Amino acid sequence: MAEPFYIEKIGEHEGKTVTVRGWLYNKRSSGKIAFLQLRDGTGVVQAVATPQDVDEASWDLIGEITQESSVIVTGTVRADARAPSGFELGAERVELVHMAAEYPISPKEHGTEFLMDHRHLWLRSKRQHAALRVRSKVVQICRSYYHDRGFVLIDSPILTPTSVEGTTTLFSTDYFGETAFLTQSGQLYLESACMAHGRVYCFGPTFRAEKSKTRRHLIEFWMLEPEVAYATLDDAMDLAEDFISHVVQTALTECEGELEALERDTTALERVVKPFPRIHYDDAVEILRKAGEDFEWGSDFGGGHETIISEAFDRPVLVHRFPTAIKAFYMEPDPERPELALAMDMIAPEGYGEIVGGSQRIHDHDLLLSRIREHGLNEEHYQWYLDIRRYGSVPHSGFGMGLERVVGWITGVPHVRETIPFPRLLGRLTP
């Protein structure tokens, strides 16, 4: 069997006869010449056909085939400075695999609901195709980053009896007579694993039953979470800024074509190099008040607040030491000001909000137990978690990075629904 040809490698085949197995992205004709835009998942190439170059059956088929019909086109690769790739295909034979019905997504403007109803087809469009290729590359960059630094991948469970980020945003299900929840985070399990391996991470889907319709929110999203034994809050912030700057700078290099297809102005991304600015929660409150916000100390930041804070800086900013009352039960209090938690959020520029959230974890058994009780959590379900503090407890820290927000920021797409293949949103479970 001949080695398969892919459009992304067309530059390696100038002057050779190749066969493209793909779909008709678009076509136009002018007299006795036809121009077929072909895509195969790796790229798009223009095939040029005339009655003199193709057989009669192929020419007749060219006149009939519809958008998104699957076709096999054989021809010769030739240079063409006008083409985006610098090459085109001189068609010699066109074969039909399947004639597509009238395609519902046309070049005209479509509403968001229409496009979401047809998400299974919208994925084929140029911008959606590019955004998801960036997502794929970012996932690869993230995994390589932690693998190369000696972190061990730990797959945390999706079904769990415990809450991580509060009980009001849990999805529950019956688990053979017991109540189980879809995970909000793999963190608690990572804390156990880091006591075995030192440096660990997980990467998987997480779920939040939040009735939110902002451009930053999904019901189901993917999160990458590292956890490090003996790490302090400062260590976690060091890791987060190194990680995010690495992801962005590597993506700028490896996703150049996709970002160009998305018409992304990368000027701001080029400035995303460490160190990042770090500000205390108190200072963030002052930024908001100076901007005219009537913000009460002790409150959490909303999306608008995060945008105002981010506008004061030219790269992501780390806000640290939040009031304990607005943070999760497992966060270590600041020894100098116990009303504050050793917690941090990384806020991205351009309105994309919090992309990283983390903390130093409580490592004292009695303090953690008291926090579990204060939050009204079921002690029985957390006995294994308390065991981590019974047997060789050490300070440890970690964070979670929301994949879709990071991809949204890198690509510049207006809503995170375009950064995941099949988004789950409030009121939308299909396709």
C-alpha positions as CSV (number, residue, x, y, z in Angstrom):
1,M,0.0,0.0,0.0
2,A,1.3,3.4,-1.0
3,E,2.2,5.9,1.8
4,P,-0.8,8.1,2.4
5,F,-0.6,11.7,1.3
6,Y,-1.7,14.6,3.5
7,I,-2.2,18.2,2.4
8,E,-0.1,19.6,5.2
9,K,3.0,17.9,3.6
10,I,2.2,19.1,0.0
11,G,5.4,21.2,-0.2
12,E,7.4,17.9,-0.1
13,H,5.8,16.6,-3.2
14,E,6.3,19.3,-5.9
15,G,6.2,17.7,-9.4
16,K,4.8,14.4,-8.1
17,T,1.4,12.8,-8.6
18,V,-0.5,12.5,-5.4
19,T,-4.0,11.5,-4.3
20,V,-6.0,13.6,-1.9
21,R,-8.7,11.7,0.1
22,G,-10.9,14.3,1.7
23,W,-13.9,16.6,1.3
24,L,-15.0,19.4,-1.0
25,Y,-14.7,22.5,1.0
26,N,-15.8,24.8,-1.8
27,K,-15.8,25.2,-5.5
28,R,-16.1,27.8,-8.3
29,S,-15.8,27.7,-12.0
30,S,-15.0,30.1,-14.8
31,G,-15.8,28.8,-18.3
32,K,-13.9,25.6,-18.9
33,I,-11.9,25.7,-15.7
34,A,-13.0,24.6,-12.2
35,F,-11.4,25.3,-8.9
36,L,-12.0,22.8,-6.1
37,Q,-11.0,23.6,-2.5
38,L,-10.2,20.3,-0.9
39,R,-9.6,19.6,2.7
40,D,-8.4,16.4,4.4
41,G,-8.2,17.4,8.1
42,T,-4.6,18.5,7.9
43,G,-5.0,21.5,5.5
44,V,-6.7,22.9,2.4
45,V,-5.5,22.8,-1.2
46,Q,-6.9,24.1,-4.4
47,A,-7.2,21.6,-7.2
48,V,-7.5,23.1,-10.7
49,A,-9.4,21.0,-13.4
50,T,-10.1,21.5,-17.1
51,P,-11.8,19.2,-19.6
52,Q,-8.4,18.6,-21.2
53,D,-6.8,17.4,-18.1
54,V,-9.5,15.1,-16.6
55,D,-11.6,12.4,-18.1
56,E,-15.2,13.0,-19.1
57,A,-16.7,11.3,-16.0
58,S,-14.5,13.4,-13.7
59,W,-15.5,16.6,-15.5
60,D,-19.2,15.7,-15.2
61,L,-18.8,14.9,-11.6
62,I,-17.1,18.2,-10.9
63,G,-20.2,20.0,-12.1
64,E,-22.5,17.9,-9.8
65,I,-20.6,17.5,-6.5
66,T,-21.9,19.5,-3.6
67,Q,-20.2,21.2,-0.7
68,E,-18.8,18.7,1.9
69,S,-19.1,15.7,-0.5
70,S,-16.3,13.2,0.1
71,V,-14.0,12.8,-2.9
72,I,-10.7,11.3,-4.0
73,V,-8.7,13.6,-6.3
74,T,-5.5,12.6,-8.0
75,G,-3.3,15.1,-9.6
76,T,0.2,16.7,-9.9
77,V,1.5,19.1,-7.3
78,R,2.8,22.4,-8.7
79,A,4.0,25.6,-7.3
80,D,1.6,28.6,-7.1
81,A,2.7,31.7,-5.3
82,R,-0.9,32.8,-5.0
83,A,-1.9,29.8,-2.9
84,P,-1.6,30.1,0.9
85,S,0.7,27.0,1.0
86,G,2.5,28.0,-2.2
87,F,1.2,25.0,-4.1
88,E,-1.8,23.8,-6.0
89,L,-3.0,20.5,-7.5
90,G,-3.4,20.0,-11.2
91,A,-6.4,17.6,-11.2
92,E,-6.3,14.5,-13.4
93,R,-9.0,12.3,-11.9
94,V,-11.9,13.0,-9.5
95,E,-13.8,10.1,-7.8
96,L,-16.9,10.4,-5.7
97,V,-17.1,8.6,-2.3
98,H,-20.4,10.2,-1.1
99,M,-22.5,13.0,-2.4
100,A,-23.5,15.2,0.5
101,A,-27.0,16.6,1.0
102,E,-27.4,20.4,0.9
103,Y,-25.0,21.6,3.5
104,P,-26.8,23.7,6.2
105,I,-23.9,26.0,7.1
106,S,-23.4,28.5,4.3
107,P,-21.0,31.5,4.1
108,K,-23.8,33.8,5.3
109,E,-24.0,34.8,9.0
110,H,-25.7,32.3,11.3
111,G,-26.9,32.8,14.9
112,T,-25.1,31.2,17.8
113,E,-27.9,28.8,18.6
114,F,-28.0,27.6,15.0
115,L,-24.2,27.0,15.0
116,M,-24.4,25.2,18.4
117,D,-27.2,23.0,17.1
118,H,-24.9,22.1,14.2
119,R,-21.7,21.9,16.2
120,H,-21.0,18.5,14.7
121,L,-20.8,20.2,11.3
122,W,-19.5,23.6,12.5
123,L,-16.3,21.8,13.6
124,R,-15.4,21.6,9.9
125,S,-15.2,25.4,9.4
126,K,-11.9,27.1,9.1
127,R,-11.9,28.9,12.5
128,Q,-13.3,26.1,14.5
129,H,-10.8,23.7,12.9
130,A,-7.9,26.0,13.8
131,A,-9.1,26.6,17.4
132,L,-9.3,22.9,18.1
133,R,-5.9,22.2,16.5
134,V,-4.5,24.8,18.9
135,R,-6.3,23.0,21.8
136,S,-4.7,19.7,20.7
137,K,-1.2,21.3,20.6
138,V,-1.7,23.0,24.0
139,V,-2.6,19.7,25.5
140,Q,0.6,18.2,24.1
141,I,2.7,21.1,25.4
142,C,1.2,20.7,28.9
143,R,1.8,17.0,29.1
144,S,5.4,17.4,27.8
145,Y,6.1,20.1,30.3
146,Y,5.3,18.0,33.3
147,H,6.7,14.8,31.9
148,D,10.0,16.5,31.1
149,R,10.2,17.8,34.7
150,G,9.7,14.4,36.4
151,F,6.0,14.8,37.4
152,V,4.0,11.5,37.5
153,L,0.7,11.5,35.8
154,I,-2.1,10.4,38.2
155,D,-5.6,9.6,36.8
156,S,-8.0,10.8,39.4
157,P,-11.6,9.4,39.5
158,I,-14.5,11.2,37.9
159,L,-17.1,9.6,40.3
160,T,-16.4,10.7,43.9
161,P,-18.2,11.0,47.3
162,T,-16.4,14.3,48.2
163,S,-16.7,18.0,47.3
164,V,-13.6,20.0,46.6
165,E,-15.0,23.4,45.6
166,G,-18.2,23.6,47.6
167,T,-21.4,21.6,47.6
168,T,-23.6,24.0,45.7
169,T,-22.1,23.2,42.2
170,L,-22.1,19.4,42.4
171,F,-23.8,17.0,39.9
172,S,-25.1,14.0,41.8
173,T,-25.9,10.5,40.6
174,D,-26.9,7.2,42.2
175,Y,-24.0,4.9,42.8
176,F,-25.6,1.5,43.7
177,G,-27.6,3.1,46.4
178,E,-25.0,5.7,47.5
179,T,-24.8,9.3,46.3
180,A,-21.8,10.0,44.1
181,F,-20.8,13.3,42.4
182,L,-19.1,14.2,39.2
183,T,-15.7,15.5,40.1
184,Q,-15.0,19.2,40.5
185,S,-11.2,18.6,40.7
186,G,-8.7,15.8,41.1
187,Q,-6.9,17.7,43.8
188,L,-7.7,15.7,46.9
189,Y,-6.5,12.5,45.2
190,L,-3.4,14.3,44.0
191,E,-2.5,15.3,47.5
192,S,-2.5,11.6,48.5
193,A,-0.4,10.8,45.4
194,C,2.2,13.5,46.0
195,M,3.0,11.9,49.3
196,A,4.0,8.8,47.3
197,H,5.6,10.4,44.3
198,G,6.6,13.9,45.3
199,R,5.5,15.6,42.1
200,V,2.3,14.6,40.4
201,Y,-0.4,16.0,38.1
202,C,-3.7,15.0,36.6
203,F,-5.4,16.1,33.5
204,G,-9.1,15.4,32.8
205,P,-12.7,16.6,32.7
206,T,-14.3,18.4,35.7
207,F,-17.8,19.4,36.3
208,R,-19.5,22.5,37.9
209,A,-23.3,22.8,38.1
210,E,-23.1,26.6,37.8
211,K,-26.0,28.5,36.3
212,S,-23.7,30.8,34.5
213,K,-23.9,32.0,30.9
214,T,-20.7,34.1,30.7
215,R,-18.2,33.7,27.9
216,R,-15.8,32.2,30.4
217,H,-17.9,29.4,31.7
218,L,-18.6,25.8,30.8
219,I,-20.5,23.1,32.7
220,E,-17.9,20.5,31.7
221,F,-14.3,21.6,31.2
222,W,-10.8,20.1,31.3
223,M,-8.4,21.0,34.0
224,L,-4.7,20.3,34.5
225,E,-3.6,20.1,38.1
226,P,-0.1,19.7,39.5
227,E,0.6,19.0,43.2
228,V,4.0,19.1,44.8
229,A,5.1,17.8,48.3
230,Y,7.1,20.3,50.4
231,A,6.0,23.2,48.2
232,T,4.9,26.5,49.6
233,L,2.5,29.1,48.0
234,D,5.5,30.9,46.6
235,D,6.7,27.6,45.0
236,A,3.3,27.1,43.4
237,M,3.3,30.6,42.0
238,D,6.8,30.1,40.6
239,L,5.7,26.9,38.9
240,A,2.5,28.5,37.6
241,E,4.2,31.4,35.9
242,D,6.9,29.2,34.4
243,F,4.3,26.8,33.1
244,I,2.0,29.4,31.6
245,S,4.8,31.4,30.0
246,H,6.2,28.1,28.5
247,V,2.8,27.1,27.2
248,V,2.1,30.5,25.5
249,Q,5.6,30.9,24.0
250,T,5.6,27.3,22.7
251,A,2.1,27.7,21.2
252,L,3.2,30.9,19.4
253,T,5.9,28.9,17.7
254,E,4.1,25.7,17.0
255,C,0.6,27.0,16.2
256,E,1.7,29.9,13.9
257,G,-0.5,28.7,11.0
258,E,-3.6,28.2,13.2
259,L,-3.2,31.6,14.9
260,E,-2.9,33.2,11.5
261,A,-6.1,31.5,10.3
262,L,-7.8,32.8,13.4
263,E,-6.5,36.3,12.6
264,R,-5.1,36.5,16.2
265,D,-3.0,39.5,17.0
266,T,-0.2,37.9,19.0
267,T,1.5,41.1,20.2
268,A,0.1,40.8,23.7
269,L,1.0,37.1,23.9
270,E,4.6,37.8,23.0
271,R,4.9,39.7,26.3
272,V,3.8,36.6,28.3
273,V,7.2,35.8,29.8
274,K,8.1,35.4,33.4
275,P,8.3,37.0,35.9
276,F,4.6,37.9,36.2
277,P,3.5,40.7,38.5
278,R,2.3,39.5,42.0
279,I,-0.1,41.5,44.1
280,H,-1.7,41.0,47.4
281,Y,-5.5,40.8,47.6
282,D,-5.5,44.1,49.5
283,D,-3.7,45.8,46.6
284,A,-6.2,44.3,44.1
285,V,-9.0,45.8,46.1
286,E,-7.3,49.2,45.9
287,I,-7.0,48.9,42.1
288,L,-10.8,48.2,41.9
289,R,-11.6,51.1,44.2
290,K,-9.4,53.5,42.3
291,A,-11.2,52.4,39.1
292,G,-14.5,53.5,40.7
293,E,-15.7,50.1,41.8
294,D,-17.7,50.0,45.1
295,F,-15.9,46.9,46.2
296,E,-16.2,45.5,49.7
297,W,-13.1,44.0,51.2
298,G,-13.7,40.3,51.8
299,S,-15.7,39.8,48.6
300,D,-14.7,37.6,45.8
301,F,-13.9,39.0,42.3
302,G,-16.4,38.8,39.5
303,G,-15.5,38.7,35.9
304,G,-15.7,42.4,35.6
305,H,-13.4,42.9,38.5
306,E,-10.9,40.5,37.1
307,T,-10.9,42.4,33.8
308,I,-10.2,45.7,35.6
309,I,-7.3,44.2,37.6
310,S,-5.8,42.6,34.5
311,E,-5.9,45.9,32.6
312,A,-3.3,47.3,35.0
313,F,-0.7,44.9,33.7
314,D,0.8,43.8,30.4
315,R,0.8,40.1,31.2
316,P,-0.9,37.7,33.5
317,V,-1.0,38.9,37.2
318,L,-0.9,36.7,40.3
319,V,-3.2,37.8,43.1
320,H,-2.5,36.1,46.4
321,R,-3.7,35.8,50.0
322,F,-7.4,35.9,49.6
323,P,-9.8,36.1,52.6
324,T,-10.2,32.6,54.0
325,A,-14.0,33.1,54.1
326,I,-14.3,33.0,50.3
327,K,-11.9,30.2,49.7
328,A,-12.1,26.4,50.0
329,F,-11.8,24.5,53.3
330,Y,-8.4,22.9,52.6
331,M,-6.4,26.1,52.2
332,E,-3.6,26.9,54.6
333,P,-4.2,30.2,56.6
334,D,-1.5,32.9,56.4
335,P,0.4,32.6,59.7
336,E,0.8,36.4,59.8
337,R,-2.9,37.1,59.1
338,P,-5.0,34.0,59.8
339,E,-8.1,35.7,58.2
340,L,-6.2,35.2,54.9
341,A,-5.6,32.0,53.0
342,L,-2.3,31.1,51.3
343,A,-4.2,31.1,48.0
344,M,-3.5,32.6,44.6
345,D,-5.3,33.2,41.3
346,M,-3.6,34.0,38.0
347,I,-5.7,36.4,35.9
348,A,-5.1,36.5,32.1
349,P,-5.2,39.8,30.1
350,E,-7.8,40.7,27.5
351,G,-10.8,39.8,29.6
352,Y,-10.2,36.0,29.8
353,G,-10.2,36.0,33.6
354,E,-8.8,33.5,36.1
355,I,-6.9,30.8,34.2
356,V,-5.1,29.3,37.3
357,G,-6.2,28.9,40.8
358,G,-4.3,27.3,43.6
359,S,-3.0,27.3,47.2
360,Q,-0.9,25.9,49.9
361,R,-2.9,23.1,51.5
362,I,-3.5,22.6,55.2
363,H,-1.1,20.0,56.4
364,D,-2.2,19.9,60.1
365,H,-4.7,17.2,60.9
366,D,-6.7,19.0,63.6
367,L,-7.0,22.2,61.7
368,L,-8.2,20.4,58.6
369,L,-10.7,18.4,60.6
370,S,-12.1,21.6,62.1
371,R,-12.4,23.2,58.7
372,I,-14.3,20.1,57.4
373,R,-16.7,20.5,60.3
374,E,-17.1,24.2,59.8
375,H,-18.1,23.6,56.2
376,G,-20.6,21.0,57.2
377,L,-18.9,18.2,55.2
378,N,-19.4,14.5,55.8
379,E,-16.4,13.6,58.0
380,E,-16.8,9.9,57.1
381,H,-16.1,10.7,53.4
382,Y,-12.9,12.6,54.3
383,Q,-11.3,10.1,56.6
384,W,-8.9,8.9,53.9
385,Y,-8.1,12.6,53.2
386,L,-7.3,13.2,56.9
387,D,-5.1,10.1,56.8
388,I,-2.7,12.1,54.6
389,R,-2.2,14.3,57.7
390,R,-1.8,11.3,60.0
391,Y,1.0,9.6,58.3
392,G,4.0,11.8,57.4
393,S,2.3,15.0,56.7
394,V,4.3,17.8,55.0
395,P,3.5,21.2,53.6
396,H,2.3,20.9,50.0
397,S,0.9,23.1,47.3
398,G,-0.7,22.9,43.9
399,F,-3.1,24.6,41.4
400,G,-5.5,23.9,38.6
401,M,-5.3,25.4,35.1
402,G,-8.5,25.6,33.1
403,L,-7.7,24.4,29.6
404,E,-10.5,26.0,27.7
405,R,-9.8,29.5,29.1
406,V,-6.1,29.2,28.3
407,V,-6.9,28.1,24.7
408,G,-9.5,30.8,24.4
409,W,-6.9,33.4,25.5
410,I,-4.2,32.1,23.1
411,T,-6.6,31.9,20.1
412,G,-8.5,35.0,20.9
413,V,-11.9,33.4,20.3
414,P,-14.7,35.3,21.9
415,H,-16.3,32.4,23.9
416,V,-14.8,29.3,25.5
417,R,-17.5,27.2,23.8
418,E,-15.3,27.3,20.7
419,T,-12.3,25.8,22.5
420,I,-13.9,22.4,23.2
421,P,-15.3,20.0,20.6
422,F,-18.7,19.6,22.1
423,P,-19.4,22.2,24.8
424,R,-21.8,21.6,27.7
425,L,-23.5,24.8,28.5
426,L,-26.4,25.8,30.7
427,G,-29.5,24.5,28.9
428,R,-27.4,22.6,26.2
429,L,-26.7,18.9,26.3
430,T,-26.6,18.2,22.5
431,P,-25.1,17.4,20.2
